[in-house]
Amino acid sequence: MHSLSIFPYFASIIRTENKRKTLLPSKKHRNPQIRAMRAVVQRVASASVEVDGRIVSEIGPGLLVLVGLHDSDTESDADYICRKVLNMRLFPNESTGKGWDQSVMQRNYGVLLVSQFTLYGFLKGNKPDFHVAMPPQKAKPFYESLLDKFRKAYQPDAIKDGVFGAMMKVSLVNDGPVTMQLDSSQPSKNTSEKTEES
């Protein structure tokens, strides 16, 4: 009698547990790897790139943008990063006193882009692994097309860059400090953004 009365109880527990296992993602899918173009944006008072002891690019006030290309990146990722970087309101409006009110374009400041594949480095033990970064032969023309997007969207002379694939020394005076990270896989990339907030 007792076994018959408690069997439905255990049966319901088993059904609940099976349902829970079905709903939970497997371990290998719990932390999906980000597949996106990545940009680390720093508001700077000045920044420069040196190669072989020679300064190849420099800006005064503006943005230093470190760009990491993922192997799966497409033109839509480049469009998103370009649009967002140029419209990020990271500067105060000196005439109104409002902080976080103006973009680099509104201030007529410079943008220094630096390709940095190590943004897609993952540690295996203590050793970095860069296998998800876009390979150099594909990344170089893709990065050049990204530069072109920035120059077409803004003042060509205001866009500076380093030397792709070179050992660079990047110097900066971070203003704030202010540092933001952008990933092109953010949901807003795939939604119809009617207008950028002013």
Residue, then its C-alpha position, 0 to 999 in steps of 0.5 A: m500500500h505504501s509503495l503504491s501511494i509514494f510511487p506517483y511522488f517519485a515518478s513526478i520527481i523523475r519527470t521534473e528532473n528529466k525536464r530540467k536536464t532538457l532545458l539546461p544547456s550542455k556544459k560545452h554550450r553554457n559559455p558560447q564563444i563570442r563571434a564578433m569584431r571587437a573594439v576597445v575604445q579609449r578617450v585620449a588627450s593624445a596618442s601615437v604609434e611608433v614603429d622601428g623608432r619612428i612615429v608613424s601616426e599621432i593624434g591630439p584629443g580624440l579616440l584610440v581604437l584597438v580593433g580585433l578581427h574575428d575569423s567570422d567577421t563580415e561587412s556588417d560587423a565593420d559597418y556596426i563598429c564604424r558607426k558606433v565608434l564615431n557616434m559614441r558620446l564620450f565627450p562633454n559639451e563645454s557650452t552646456g556643461k553636460g557630460w557624455d554628450q558629444s561624439v568625436m565627430q561633433r568635437n572634430y577630434g582625431v581617431l587612431l585605429v590600431s589592428q590588434f589580433t591579441l584581442y582574440g587571444f584565449l589562455k590555454g593554461n598560461k599560453p595565449d591562443f589566437h586561432v579564432a582571430m582572422p588570419p593575416q592574409k584575410a585580415k589585412p584587406f578587411y582591416e583596410s576596408l574598415l579604415d576606408k569606411f571610417r574615412k568615408a564616414y568622417q573626415p579622411d585626414a582625421i583617421k589615422d592608423g598604425v602599420f598592419g602586422a608590425m611590432m608597434k609601440v602605442s603611446l597614449v594619455n587616457d583622458g578620464p580614464v575612459t575605456m569602452q569595449l564594443d562587440s559587433s554581436q550586440p543585439s542592436k546590430n541586427t535591429s533596425e536602428k532608426t536614428e543614433e541618439s543625439 
